[in-house]
Amino acid sequence: MKKIAIMGAMREEIAPILEKVENIKETDYAGNTYYEATYKGKSVAIAYSKIGKVFSALTATILIEKFGCDMLLFSGVAGGIDPDLNVGDLIIADGLCQHDLDITAFGHPHGFVPEGEVCMPTDPHLRRLAHSVAQKRGVPLKEGVIATGDQFVANTERKSWIAEIFNAHALEMEGASVAVVCNALDIPFFILRAISDSADMDAGFDFDTFLESSAKQSAEFILDMVEAIE
C-alpha cells in the first residue's frame, strides 16, 4: 500500500488535516514531530516543516527516507502575483522556481545553478487528479508557476520582477526546495496553495487575516486528493 506524505510549512496548514485523520502515531525526530495516520483507508505521514527552504527540504527528505513515503502532497498558502488570483483561490504548481537564487554574475539565468534547472516540474498524473477533484468539488482550480524564496515578499516592485523573470503566478517559501528533494529521490510530488494575500504592501495584514481560512481550503482539497489516489 502506498504511503502518502502530506506537508505544510506552518502548524496552521496541517491542523485541519490532523483533525480529520485517524489512528495517529506521533514521532519526534530531528527537532520536529511527525504524525503517521490513516485517512479513508490510506496510510499517510504528516508534518509541518517550519518556514523556509532549508526546513522544508529537511522535512521532505525525512518523510521520504525515514517514514518510507512513496509520494508527497504539499498543502499551504501563498501570495498571489497573478492579478487574476484572489484571496481564497486555489492554485497548483505545474513548475517551481527559486526567485532568490542568483548566480547571474557567472552568466547563468536567475534561479539556475549548474546541474539544476530553473523550473522543476510537478507530477503530471497528480495534476490531472487535482483537476478531477476540483471538478467534483465544484471549485475553480488554477495552474501555473509558483516561485519560492526565503523572503516574505511585501512590495509591488519585487512582485512585478518575479512575475516578469519567472512568469510566476504565486509566491511562497517552501515549494521549490521540496521539488528539488522529490526530483532527486524520484518521488512524485504535488504542490497546492490557497491564496492568502496579494503580495503587495498590505500583505502582512492580509496574511494574518486570511491564513486560517485559506489553509483550511487547501487542506480539505488535499484530503480529497488522498482519497482519490489509487
C-alpha positions in Angstrom: 0.0 0.0 0.0 1.2 3.5 -0.9 2.2 5.8 1.9 1.5 9.4 1.2 3.4 12.3 2.7 1.4 15.4 3.5 3.4 18.5 4.3 2.7 22.1 5.3 5.1 24.8 6.3 3.2 26.0 9.4 1.2 24.4 12.1 -1.9 26.1 10.8 -1.5 24.4 7.5 -1.6 20.9 8.8 -4.0 21.4 11.7 -7.2 20.9 9.6 -5.7 17.7 8.3 -4.8 16.3 11.7 -8.5 16.9 12.7 -9.7 14.5 10.0 -7.2 11.6 10.1 -7.4 8.6 12.4 -5.0 6.3 14.3 -2.4 9.0 14.8 1.0 7.9 16.0 3.4 10.7 16.8 7.2 10.5 16.4 9.6 13.2 17.5 12.7 13.3 15.2 15.3 15.8 14.2 13.6 18.7 16.1 10.2 18.1 14.6 7.0 16.0 15.2 5.8 13.6 12.5 2.3 12.1 12.5 1.6 8.7 11.0 -2.1 8.1 10.5 -4.8 6.8 8.2 -7.4 8.5 6.1 -10.2 6.7 4.2 -8.1 3.5 4.4 -4.9 5.3 3.1 -1.6 5.4 5.0 -0.3 9.0 5.5 2.6 10.7 7.2 2.1 14.4 8.1 4.4 17.1 9.2 4.8 20.9 9.1 8.4 21.8 8.3 8.6 25.4 9.7 9.0 28.2 7.3 11.7 28.4 4.6 13.6 26.3 2.0 16.1 24.6 4.4 13.5 23.3 6.9 11.2 22.2 4.1 14.0 20.3 2.3 14.9 18.6 5.6 11.3 17.6 6.4 10.6 16.3 2.9 13.7 14.2 3.0 12.8 12.7 6.4 9.2 11.9 5.3 10.6 10.0 2.3 13.7 8.4 3.7 12.7 7.7 7.4 9.0 7.2 7.0 9.0 5.5 3.7 6.6 7.7 1.8 6.0 7.0 -1.9 4.6 10.4 -2.9 4.3 13.8 -1.4 1.5 16.3 -1.3 2.1 19.9 -0.1 -0.8 21.9 1.4 -0.4 25.5 2.3 -0.9 29.2 1.5 0.8 31.6 -0.9 0.8 35.2 -2.0 -0.8 35.8 -5.4 1.1 37.8 -8.0 -1.2 37.0 -10.9 -3.8 39.7 -11.0 -6.5 37.1 -11.7 -5.8 35.3 -8.3 -7.9 36.4 -5.4 -7.7 35.6 -1.7 -9.1 32.0 -1.2 -8.4 30.9 -4.8 -6.6 27.5 -5.2 -3.6 27.1 -7.5 -1.5 24.1 -8.2 2.1 24.3 -9.4 3.0 22.9 -12.8 6.5 24.1 -12.0 8.5 25.7 -9.2 11.5 28.0 -9.3 13.7 29.8 -6.7 13.3 33.5 -7.2 16.1 34.3 -4.7 18.7 32.0 -6.2 21.1 34.3 -8.1 24.5 33.4 -9.6 23.9 35.7 -12.6 27.4 37.1 -12.0 28.7 33.9 -13.6 26.5 34.2 -16.7 23.6 32.0 -15.6 20.0 33.0 -15.6 18.1 33.8 -12.4 17.1 30.7 -10.4 19.7 28.4 -12.0 22.6 26.5 -10.7 24.8 24.1 -12.7 23.3 20.6 -12.9 20.0 22.0 -11.8 17.1 23.7 -13.7 15.3 27.0 -13.3 11.8 25.4 -13.1 11.2 22.0 -11.6 8.0 20.3 -13.0 5.5 18.6 -10.7 3.9 15.2 -11.4 1.5 15.4 -14.3 -0.7 12.5 -13.1 -1.2 14.2 -9.7 -2.1 17.5 -11.5 -4.7 15.7 -13.6 -6.1 14.1 -10.5 -6.3 17.5 -8.9 -8.4 18.9 -11.7 -10.7 15.9 -11.4 -11.1 16.5 -7.7 -11.7 20.2 -8.3 -14.4 19.4 -10.8 -16.1 17.0 -8.3 -15.9 19.7 -5.6 -17.2 22.3 -8.0 -14.4 24.7 -7.2 -12.1 26.6 -9.7 -8.5 25.4 -9.8 -5.8 27.4 -11.4 -2.4 26.0 -12.6 0.9 27.9 -13.1 4.4 28.5 -11.9 4.9 29.1 -8.2 8.1 31.0 -7.1 9.9 30.1 -3.9 12.3 32.2 -1.8 13.5 32.7 1.7 11.7 36.1 2.0 8.2 37.2 2.6 7.6 39.5 -0.4 5.6 42.6 0.6 6.3 45.1 -2.1 5.0 45.6 -5.6 8.4 46.2 -7.2 9.7 42.8 -6.2 6.4 41.1 -7.0 6.5 42.5 -10.5 10.1 41.5 -11.0 9.4 37.9 -10.1 6.3 37.7 -12.3 8.3 39.0 -15.2 11.5 37.0 -14.8 9.9 33.6 -13.9 6.4 34.0 -15.4 5.2 33.2 -11.9 1.7 33.3 -10.6 2.2 32.9 -6.9 4.8 33.2 -4.2 5.7 31.1 -1.2 8.8 29.9 0.8 9.0 26.1 0.5 7.8 24.6 -2.7 10.9 24.6 -4.9 13.1 23.1 -2.2 10.6 20.2 -1.8 10.6 19.9 -5.6 14.4 19.5 -5.6 14.3 16.8 -2.9 11.5 14.8 -4.6 13.1 15.1 -8.0 16.4 13.8 -6.7 14.7 10.9 -4.9 12.4 10.1 -7.8 9.2 10.7 -5.7 6.0 12.0 -7.4 5.0 15.3 -5.7 2.3 17.9 -5.9 2.1 21.5 -4.6 -1.3 23.1 -3.8 -1.6 26.6 -2.4 -4.6 28.7 -1.4 -4.1 32.4 -1.9 -3.9 34.2 1.5 -2.6 37.6 0.4 -1.8 39.6 -2.7 1.9 40.0 -2.1 1.6 43.8 -2.0 2.3 46.5 0.6 -0.7 45.2 2.7 0.5 41.6 2.6 1.3 41.4 6.3 -2.2 42.4 7.3 -3.9 40.2 4.7 -1.8 37.2 5.6 -2.8 37.4 9.3 -6.4 37.8 8.4 -6.8 35.1 5.8 -4.2 32.4 6.8 -6.6 30.2 8.8 -9.4 30.1 6.2 -7.1 29.7 3.2 -5.1 26.9 4.9 -8.4 25.1 5.6 -9.4 25.3 2.0 -6.1 23.9 0.9 -6.1 21.1 3.5 -9.7 20.0 2.6 -8.7 19.7 -1.1 -5.5 17.7 -0.2 -7.6 15.2 1.8 -9.9 14.7 -1.3 -6.7 14.1 -3.3 -5.6 11.4 -0.8 -9.0 9.7 -1.1 -8.8 9.8 -4.9 -5.3 8.3 -5.1 -5.3 4.6 -6.1 
